[in-house]
Amino acid sequence: MAHAPPRLVQRSMTSTGLSEPGAHVPKIFTLQNEYLKNDVESIQQSITDHVEYTLACTKYNFNQFAAFQATAASCRDRMIEYWNDTQQYYTETDPKRVYYLSLEFLMGRSLNNAVYNMGVEEPYKEALMDLSYRLEDLYEEEKDAALGNGGLGRLAACFMDSAATLNLPCWGYGLRYKYGMFEQVIHDGWQTELPDYWLTDGNPWEIDRKDVFYPVKFYGKVIAHKEGNQVKYSWENAEIVEAEAYDIPIPGYGTNNTNNIRLWSSRPHKEFDLEMFNRGDYFSAVESKQKSENITSVLYPNDSTIQGKELRLKQQYFFCAATLSDIIRRFKKIHGSNFEEFPNKVIIQLNDTHPTISIVELMRKLIDEEGFDWQTSWSITQKSFAYTNHTILPEALEHWPIHFLESLLPRHMQLIYEINDHFLKGVSQKYPGDVARLRDMSIIAESHPKQVCLLLPIRMIID
């Protein structure tokens, strides 16, 4: 029988001062002061409550899929208790946090993992057996989350499981794809590929954070203006897409420590153009919505066309920009604008080359939004990233045509030129007169057309 996990954090009111003698305790604190019970009868009551109140089912139409949904919701209730307490504990203790950026998380089926890690598999088996269901059968009802494809995504999922088990303060960040790469079916003896719409019946594990969203800019132009003796830059006339957060709790094994994967879904900044609709231009009225939602529609959009290449670059920057905004917001909540502390409280782990634009994005935020000079911003950035390499194949090393970046991310292209200049000056000092080495190590590849190698800023960070 699986053992009950020891407490990492207790549901207490010590940090609020409400545990002091004579302190007035609001009713909500006393109501949330105990964990849900994990005995068989309590689990059965929890499941049947979700059947009736969450799924609006009766005992007469309670089928196996409804049993899975209710069981998952019951399990998620217990995870959310641990999740809330874990986040509060880390807010109070303020440790250095790990932020794991990955375009893939190959999670597999979560129900089996959750009940096992929380030490409640046996009581859930017994509770469901009394309700005429086998827990093993319900595992098979769950659809695999189409958030990853191969080894990179599986590594990310294992990393998050391990970090939670080791009580490490770690959040994962990724994208909430509506469709997986494909679903395989056999038709007349032939393999056929269909869209993998894994969200058809919803995702019982995710928490839609409609109150957590960030604007992400594309296109536009950069305007330089003087403020005193300094030149400041503003990114104007940009196309704006919003990133909305979805959270998935990740329970550790043998501990109540429950970490989080935050996934971003793209949504339009302007949902609907009523004026165009009233003119009869129905497609244009929703065009902005469709273009925005395309960003997180598919894992790895086909980049054999110009439109596909642009969409993939949009996808990567959208992911990084929203994530950096969220990390900085959380840091400033405790430390304000004391960014000298940033590398002591934040480490951003990049899983492969896809999130490398986040290095340039942090520079942009520190210089343009927080007001730091270039050298201070670069020093903070260098200390704030780590990197996991998966391959050195040339086709996998994030080369982008310069005109793509200049059009899509104009401010970032300026900063890339500045980073490259700073880097090549260092190379020149170390290897004076070695022009070939300068050409080989430059971020800007002298090809036709000229390309940016976004892997090279990582080498500067790691070195």
C-alpha positions as CSV (number, residue, x, y, z in Angstrom):
1,M,0.0,0.0,0.0
2,A,1.3,3.5,-0.9
3,H,2.3,5.5,2.1
4,A,0.8,8.9,3.0
5,P,3.3,11.7,2.1
6,P,4.8,13.7,4.9
7,R,3.9,17.3,5.2
8,L,6.2,19.9,3.6
9,V,3.9,22.8,4.6
10,Q,1.1,22.9,7.1
11,R,-2.2,24.8,6.7
12,S,-1.5,27.4,9.3
13,M,-2.1,31.1,9.9
14,T,1.2,31.9,11.5
15,S,2.5,34.1,8.8
16,T,-0.6,36.2,8.8
17,G,-0.5,37.0,12.5
18,L,-4.0,35.5,12.9
19,S,-2.6,32.8,15.2
20,E,-1.8,35.4,17.9
21,P,-4.0,35.2,21.1
22,G,-7.1,37.4,20.7
23,A,-6.6,37.9,17.0
24,H,-9.8,38.1,15.0
25,V,-9.8,35.1,12.5
26,P,-11.9,35.6,9.4
27,K,-14.3,32.8,8.7
28,I,-12.6,31.8,5.4
29,F,-9.3,31.1,7.3
30,T,-11.0,28.6,9.7
31,L,-12.9,27.0,6.9
32,Q,-9.7,26.4,4.9
33,N,-7.6,25.2,7.8
34,E,-8.0,21.5,7.2
35,Y,-7.1,19.2,4.3
36,L,-9.6,17.0,2.6
37,K,-9.7,13.6,4.2
38,N,-8.3,10.6,2.3
39,D,-10.3,7.8,3.8
40,V,-12.4,5.6,1.5
41,E,-15.8,7.1,2.5
42,S,-14.5,10.7,2.1
43,I,-13.1,10.0,-1.3
44,Q,-16.4,8.4,-2.4
45,Q,-18.3,11.4,-1.2
46,S,-16.0,13.7,-3.1
47,I,-16.3,11.7,-6.3
48,T,-20.1,11.5,-6.1
49,D,-20.3,15.3,-5.3
50,H,-18.4,16.0,-8.5
51,V,-20.7,13.6,-10.4
52,E,-23.7,15.6,-9.3
53,Y,-22.5,19.2,-8.9
54,T,-19.6,19.4,-11.4
55,L,-20.8,17.1,-14.2
56,A,-24.5,17.6,-13.5
57,C,-25.0,13.8,-13.9
58,T,-27.4,11.6,-11.9
59,K,-26.8,8.0,-10.7
60,Y,-28.7,6.9,-13.7
61,N,-26.3,8.3,-16.4
62,F,-23.1,7.8,-14.5
63,N,-20.9,6.0,-17.0
64,Q,-17.2,5.2,-17.0
65,F,-16.0,8.4,-18.6
66,A,-18.0,10.4,-16.1
67,A,-16.4,8.3,-13.4
68,F,-13.0,9.3,-14.8
69,Q,-13.9,13.0,-14.9
70,A,-15.3,13.0,-11.3
71,T,-12.3,11.0,-10.0
72,A,-9.9,13.4,-11.7
73,A,-11.7,16.4,-10.2
74,S,-11.7,14.8,-6.8
75,C,-7.9,14.2,-7.1
76,R,-7.3,17.7,-8.3
77,D,-9.1,19.1,-5.3
78,R,-6.5,17.5,-3.1
79,M,-3.6,18.6,-5.3
80,I,-4.9,22.2,-5.2
81,E,-4.8,22.3,-1.4
82,Y,-1.1,21.2,-1.6
83,W,-0.4,23.5,-4.5
84,N,-1.8,26.6,-2.7
85,D,0.2,25.8,0.5
86,T,3.3,25.2,-1.5
87,Q,3.1,28.5,-3.3
88,Q,2.4,30.3,0.0
89,Y,5.3,28.6,1.6
90,Y,7.7,29.7,-1.1
91,T,6.3,33.2,-1.0
92,E,7.1,33.4,2.7
93,T,10.5,31.8,2.6
94,D,11.6,33.5,-0.7
95,P,14.1,30.9,-2.0
96,K,15.9,31.1,-5.3
97,R,13.4,29.8,-7.9
98,V,14.0,27.6,-11.0
99,Y,12.0,28.5,-14.1
100,Y,12.1,25.7,-16.7
101,L,11.2,26.9,-20.2
102,S,10.3,24.2,-22.7
103,L,8.1,24.2,-25.8
104,E,7.3,20.6,-25.0
105,F,6.0,18.7,-21.9
106,L,5.2,15.0,-22.7
107,M,3.2,14.4,-19.6
108,G,1.4,11.2,-20.4
109,R,-1.7,10.5,-18.4
110,S,-2.0,12.5,-15.1
111,L,-4.5,10.5,-13.0
112,N,-2.2,7.5,-12.5
113,N,0.8,9.8,-11.7
114,A,-1.2,12.0,-9.3
115,V,-2.8,9.3,-7.1
116,Y,0.5,7.4,-6.9
117,N,2.6,10.4,-6.0
118,M,0.1,11.6,-3.4
119,G,0.0,8.2,-1.8
120,V,-3.8,7.7,-2.3
121,E,-3.9,5.0,-5.0
122,E,-5.1,2.3,-2.6
123,P,-8.0,4.3,-1.0
124,Y,-9.0,5.5,-4.5
125,K,-9.0,1.9,-5.8
126,E,-11.2,0.7,-2.8
127,A,-13.5,3.7,-3.1
128,L,-14.1,3.2,-6.8
129,M,-14.5,-0.6,-6.4
130,D,-17.5,0.1,-4.1
131,L,-18.9,2.3,-6.8
132,S,-18.5,-0.6,-9.3
133,Y,-15.5,0.9,-11.2
134,R,-11.9,-0.2,-11.4
135,L,-9.3,2.6,-11.1
136,E,-7.2,0.9,-13.7
137,D,-10.0,1.2,-16.3
138,L,-10.4,4.9,-15.5
139,Y,-6.7,5.4,-16.3
140,E,-7.5,4.3,-19.9
141,E,-10.2,6.9,-20.2
142,E,-7.8,9.8,-20.0
143,K,-6.5,11.3,-23.3
144,D,-2.8,12.0,-23.5
145,A,-2.0,15.7,-23.2
146,A,-0.7,16.8,-26.7
147,L,1.9,19.1,-25.3
148,G,5.0,17.2,-26.5
149,N,6.3,14.9,-29.1
150,G,9.5,13.1,-28.2
151,G,12.6,12.9,-26.0
152,L,12.7,16.7,-25.3
153,G,9.2,16.7,-24.0
154,R,9.7,13.6,-21.9
155,L,12.8,15.0,-20.4
156,A,10.9,18.1,-19.4
157,A,8.1,16.1,-17.8
158,C,10.5,14.0,-15.8
159,F,12.4,17.1,-14.8
160,M,9.2,18.6,-13.4
161,D,8.3,15.4,-11.5
162,S,11.8,15.1,-10.0
163,A,11.9,18.8,-9.0
164,A,8.6,18.4,-7.2
165,T,9.7,15.2,-5.4
166,L,13.0,16.8,-4.3
167,N,11.1,19.8,-2.9
168,L,12.7,22.2,-5.3
169,P,10.9,25.6,-5.9
170,C,10.5,25.1,-9.7
171,W,7.9,26.2,-12.2
172,G,7.7,25.0,-15.7
173,Y,6.5,27.2,-18.6
174,G,5.2,26.1,-22.0
175,L,2.4,26.6,-24.5
176,R,-1.1,25.2,-24.4
177,Y,-1.5,23.7,-27.8
178,K,-5.0,23.1,-29.1
179,Y,-3.8,20.4,-31.4
180,G,-1.0,17.9,-31.2
181,M,1.2,17.1,-34.2
182,F,-1.2,14.3,-35.3
183,E,-3.2,11.4,-34.2
184,Q,-2.6,8.1,-36.0
185,V,-5.4,5.9,-37.2
186,I,-5.4,2.8,-39.5
187,H,-7.9,3.2,-42.4
188,D,-8.2,0.3,-44.9
189,G,-4.8,-1.0,-43.8
190,W,-3.0,2.4,-44.2
191,Q,-1.8,4.8,-41.6
192,T,-3.7,8.0,-41.7
193,E,-2.8,11.2,-39.8
194,L,-5.6,13.3,-38.3
195,P,-5.5,16.4,-36.1
196,D,-5.0,15.4,-32.5
197,Y,-7.7,17.6,-30.8
198,W,-6.9,16.5,-27.3
199,L,-9.1,19.1,-25.6
200,T,-12.4,17.8,-27.0
201,D,-13.6,16.8,-23.6
202,G,-11.7,19.5,-21.7
203,N,-8.6,19.0,-19.5
204,P,-9.6,18.2,-15.9
205,W,-6.2,19.1,-14.5
206,E,-5.8,22.7,-15.8
207,I,-6.8,25.8,-14.0
208,D,-7.8,28.7,-16.3
209,R,-6.2,31.9,-14.9
210,K,-8.3,34.5,-16.8
211,D,-6.9,37.1,-14.4
212,V,-3.3,36.3,-15.4
213,F,-2.6,37.6,-18.9
214,Y,0.1,39.7,-20.6
215,P,0.3,41.7,-23.8
216,V,2.8,40.5,-26.4
217,K,4.0,42.8,-29.2
218,F,4.9,42.0,-32.8
219,Y,5.9,44.2,-35.8
220,G,5.7,48.0,-35.3
221,K,8.7,50.3,-35.2
222,V,11.3,51.5,-32.6
223,I,11.4,55.2,-31.7
224,A,14.4,56.7,-30.1
225,H,14.1,59.7,-27.8
226,K,16.3,61.5,-25.4
227,E,15.6,61.7,-21.6
228,G,18.3,63.9,-20.1
229,N,21.6,62.5,-21.2
230,Q,20.2,59.1,-22.1
231,V,18.7,57.7,-25.3
232,K,15.5,55.7,-24.6
233,Y,13.7,53.4,-27.0
234,S,10.0,52.7,-27.3
235,W,8.3,50.0,-29.3
236,E,5.3,51.6,-31.0
237,N,2.5,50.8,-33.5
238,A,2.9,47.2,-32.7
239,E,0.4,44.4,-33.2
240,I,-0.7,43.1,-29.8
241,V,-1.7,39.5,-28.8
242,E,-2.6,38.5,-25.3
243,A,-1.1,35.5,-23.5
244,E,-3.6,33.9,-21.0
245,A,-2.3,31.5,-18.3
246,Y,-3.4,27.9,-17.6
247,D,-1.9,26.2,-14.6
248,I,-1.3,22.4,-14.2
249,P,-0.3,21.3,-10.6
250,I,2.6,18.8,-10.5
251,P,2.6,16.7,-7.3
252,G,5.9,15.3,-5.9
253,Y,6.2,11.7,-4.7
254,G,6.2,11.2,-1.0
255,T,5.8,14.9,-0.2
256,N,3.1,17.5,-0.2
257,N,5.3,19.8,-2.3
258,T,3.3,20.5,-5.5
259,N,4.9,22.6,-8.2
260,N,3.3,24.1,-11.3
261,I,3.5,24.1,-15.1
262,R,2.1,27.4,-16.5
263,L,1.0,27.1,-20.1
264,W,0.2,30.1,-22.3
265,S,-2.8,30.3,-24.7
266,S,-2.9,33.1,-27.3
267,R,-6.0,35.3,-27.5
268,P,-6.7,38.5,-29.4
269,H,-6.2,41.9,-27.8
270,K,-9.4,43.0,-29.7
271,E,-11.9,40.1,-29.8
272,F,-14.3,41.4,-32.4
273,D,-14.6,44.3,-34.9
274,L,-18.3,45.2,-34.8
275,E,-17.9,48.0,-37.3
276,M,-16.5,45.6,-40.0
277,F,-19.2,43.1,-39.1
278,N,-22.0,45.6,-39.6
279,R,-20.5,46.5,-43.0
280,G,-20.8,42.9,-44.0
281,D,-17.1,42.1,-43.9
282,Y,-17.6,39.1,-41.6
283,F,-14.2,37.5,-42.2
284,S,-12.3,40.7,-41.4
285,A,-14.4,41.1,-38.3
286,V,-12.8,38.0,-36.7
287,E,-9.5,38.0,-38.7
288,S,-7.5,39.3,-35.7
289,K,-9.0,36.7,-33.4
290,Q,-8.1,33.9,-35.8
291,K,-4.5,35.2,-36.4
292,S,-3.9,35.5,-32.7
293,E,-5.2,32.0,-31.8
294,N,-3.1,30.4,-34.6
295,I,0.0,31.1,-32.4
296,T,-0.9,28.3,-30.0
297,S,-2.9,26.1,-32.3
298,V,-0.2,23.5,-33.2
299,L,3.0,22.2,-31.8
300,Y,5.8,23.0,-34.3
301,P,3.9,24.5,-37.2
302,N,5.3,23.4,-40.6
303,D,8.1,25.9,-41.5
304,S,8.5,24.9,-45.1
305,T,6.7,28.1,-46.1
306,I,7.4,31.8,-45.3
307,Q,4.1,31.9,-43.4
308,G,5.1,28.8,-41.4
309,K,8.5,30.2,-40.5
310,E,7.0,33.4,-39.3
311,L,4.4,31.6,-37.3
312,R,7.1,29.4,-35.6
313,L,9.1,32.5,-34.7
314,K,6.0,34.2,-33.4
315,Q,5.2,31.1,-31.3
316,Q,8.7,31.1,-29.7
317,Y,8.7,34.8,-28.9
318,F,5.1,34.8,-27.6
319,F,6.1,32.0,-25.2
320,C,9.2,33.8,-24.0
321,A,7.7,37.2,-23.7
322,A,4.8,36.1,-21.6
323,T,7.0,33.9,-19.4
324,L,9.5,36.7,-18.7
325,S,6.7,39.1,-17.9
326,D,5.4,36.6,-15.4
327,I,8.8,35.9,-13.8
328,I,9.5,39.6,-13.4
329,R,6.1,40.3,-11.9
330,R,6.6,37.6,-9.3
331,F,10.1,38.9,-8.5
332,K,9.0,42.5,-8.2
333,K,6.1,41.5,-5.9
334,I,8.7,40.7,-3.2
335,H,11.9,42.6,-4.2
336,G,10.5,45.7,-6.1
337,S,13.0,47.2,-8.5
338,N,16.1,45.7,-6.8
339,F,17.2,43.8,-9.9
340,E,20.7,43.3,-8.5
341,E,19.0,40.6,-6.5
342,F,17.4,39.0,-9.6
343,P,20.2,36.4,-10.3
344,N,20.2,35.5,-6.6
345,K,16.4,34.7,-6.7
346,V,15.9,33.5,-10.3
347,I,17.5,31.0,-12.6
348,I,15.9,30.4,-16.0
349,Q,16.6,27.0,-17.5
350,L,16.3,26.8,-21.3
351,N,15.3,23.4,-22.6
352,D,17.0,23.3,-26.0
353,T,17.2,26.2,-28.5
354,H,13.6,27.2,-28.8
355,P,13.4,29.7,-25.9
356,T,16.8,31.4,-26.7
357,I,15.1,34.7,-27.7
358,S,14.2,35.0,-24.0
359,I,17.9,36.2,-23.4
360,V,17.3,39.2,-25.7
361,E,13.8,39.7,-24.2
362,L,15.2,40.0,-20.7
363,M,17.7,42.6,-22.0
364,R,14.9,44.5,-23.6
365,K,12.8,44.5,-20.4
366,L,15.7,45.6,-18.2
367,I,16.8,48.4,-20.5
368,D,13.5,49.7,-21.9
369,E,11.1,49.0,-19.1
370,E,13.2,49.0,-15.9
371,G,15.6,51.7,-17.0
372,F,18.9,50.0,-16.5
373,D,22.0,50.8,-18.6
374,W,23.3,48.2,-21.1
375,Q,26.2,46.9,-19.1
376,T,24.2,46.4,-15.9
377,S,21.4,44.7,-17.9
378,W,23.9,42.4,-19.6
379,S,25.6,41.5,-16.3
380,I,22.2,40.5,-14.7
381,T,21.2,38.6,-17.9
382,Q,24.5,36.6,-17.9
383,K,23.9,35.4,-14.4
384,S,20.2,34.5,-14.8
385,F,20.2,31.7,-17.5
386,A,21.2,28.0,-17.8
387,Y,20.8,25.8,-20.8
388,T,20.2,22.1,-21.8
389,N,21.6,21.1,-25.1
390,H,19.9,18.3,-27.1
391,T,21.7,18.4,-30.5
392,I,24.4,20.1,-32.5
393,L,22.9,19.4,-35.9
394,P,23.0,22.6,-38.0
395,E,19.3,22.5,-38.9
396,A,18.3,22.5,-35.3
397,L,20.4,25.5,-34.2
398,E,17.8,28.3,-34.5
399,H,18.9,30.3,-37.6
400,W,16.5,33.1,-38.6
401,P,16.7,35.4,-41.6
402,I,17.5,39.0,-40.5
403,H,14.6,40.5,-42.4
404,F,12.2,38.2,-40.4
405,L,13.5,39.5,-37.1
406,E,13.7,43.2,-38.2
407,S,10.1,43.0,-39.3
408,L,8.6,40.9,-36.5
409,L,10.8,41.9,-33.5
410,P,12.5,45.2,-34.5
411,R,13.8,46.2,-31.0
412,H,15.2,42.7,-30.5
413,M,17.2,42.9,-33.7
414,Q,18.7,46.2,-32.5
415,L,19.8,44.5,-29.3
416,I,21.1,41.4,-31.1
417,Y,23.4,43.7,-33.1
418,E,24.6,45.3,-29.8
419,I,25.1,41.9,-28.2
420,N,27.1,40.8,-31.2
421,D,29.2,43.9,-31.2
422,H,30.0,43.5,-27.5
423,F,30.8,39.8,-28.0
424,L,33.1,40.3,-31.0
425,K,35.1,43.0,-29.2
426,G,35.9,40.4,-26.6
427,V,36.9,37.9,-29.3
428,S,39.1,40.5,-30.9
429,Q,40.9,41.2,-27.7
430,K,41.6,37.5,-27.1
431,Y,42.4,36.7,-30.7
432,P,43.8,39.9,-32.3
433,G,43.8,39.9,-36.1
434,D,41.9,36.6,-36.4
435,V,39.2,37.7,-38.9
436,A,38.2,34.2,-39.8
437,R,37.4,33.5,-36.1
438,L,35.4,36.7,-35.9
439,R,33.4,35.6,-38.9
440,D,32.8,32.1,-37.6
441,M,31.8,33.2,-34.1
442,S,29.5,36.1,-35.1
443,I,25.8,35.9,-34.2
444,I,25.2,37.4,-37.6
445,A,26.0,34.8,-40.2
446,E,27.4,36.3,-43.5
447,S,25.2,34.2,-45.6
448,H,22.7,35.0,-48.4
449,P,20.3,36.1,-47.0
450,K,22.0,37.1,-43.7
451,Q,20.9,35.1,-40.8
452,V,20.9,35.4,-37.0
453,C,22.1,32.4,-35.0
454,L,20.1,32.6,-31.7
455,L,22.2,29.8,-30.2
456,L,25.3,32.0,-29.9
457,P,23.9,34.3,-27.2
458,I,23.7,31.1,-25.0
459,R,27.4,30.5,-25.5
460,M,28.1,34.0,-24.1
461,I,25.8,33.3,-21.2
462,I,27.3,29.9,-20.3
463,D,30.9,31.1,-20.9
